[in-house]
Amino acid sequence: MGLIFNVIFSLTTVVIFFRSVAYGIYEIKNEKNKIGGFFFILLALFAVIFSNIMMWLNV
């Protein structure tokens, strides 16, 4: 069960990451907020990497 949960969690975080990237691109293109969109994408990337590392290490 642990492996299945980890895979489902990883896939979910990747889907959420792509949605966040889409919002970051929207901020950059439509709202002309390059710094905000860039940092939003970086924050989403950090959240995905950190949460998946913690989940797979079972910390």
C-alpha positions as CSV (number, residue, x, y, z in Angstrom):
1,M,0.0,0.0,0.0
2,G,2.9,2.4,0.7
3,L,4.2,2.3,-2.9
4,I,0.7,2.8,-4.4
5,F,0.1,5.8,-2.1
6,N,3.5,7.3,-3.0
7,V,2.9,6.9,-6.7
8,I,-0.6,8.5,-6.5
9,F,0.8,11.3,-4.3
10,S,3.6,12.0,-6.9
11,L,1.2,12.0,-9.8
12,T,-1.2,14.4,-7.9
13,T,1.6,16.8,-7.1
14,V,2.8,16.8,-10.7
15,V,-0.7,17.6,-12.0
16,I,-1.0,20.4,-9.4
17,F,2.5,21.6,-10.5
18,F,1.5,21.9,-14.1
19,R,-1.6,23.8,-13.1
20,S,0.5,26.2,-11.1
21,V,2.9,26.7,-14.0
22,A,-0.1,27.5,-16.2
23,Y,-1.1,30.2,-13.7
24,G,2.4,31.5,-13.5
25,I,2.5,31.8,-17.3
26,Y,-0.9,33.6,-17.1
27,E,0.6,36.1,-14.6
28,I,3.6,36.7,-16.9
29,K,1.6,37.1,-20.2
30,N,-1.7,38.7,-19.3
31,E,-1.0,40.6,-16.1
32,K,2.5,41.6,-17.1
33,N,3.8,40.5,-13.7
34,K,7.0,38.8,-14.7
35,I,8.6,38.7,-11.2
36,G,5.4,37.3,-9.6
37,G,4.8,34.7,-12.2
38,F,8.5,33.6,-12.1
39,F,8.5,33.2,-8.3
40,F,5.2,31.5,-8.3
41,I,6.6,28.9,-10.7
42,L,9.7,28.5,-8.6
43,L,7.7,28.1,-5.4
44,A,5.5,25.5,-7.0
45,L,8.6,23.6,-8.2
46,F,10.2,23.7,-4.7
47,A,6.9,22.5,-3.2
48,V,6.7,19.6,-5.6
49,I,10.3,18.5,-5.1
50,F,10.4,18.9,-1.3
51,S,7.0,17.2,-0.7
52,N,7.9,14.3,-2.9
53,I,11.3,13.8,-1.3
54,M,9.7,13.8,2.1
55,M,7.0,11.4,1.0
56,W,9.5,8.9,-0.6
57,L,11.9,9.1,2.4
58,N,9.0,8.7,4.9
59,V,10.3,11.5,7.1
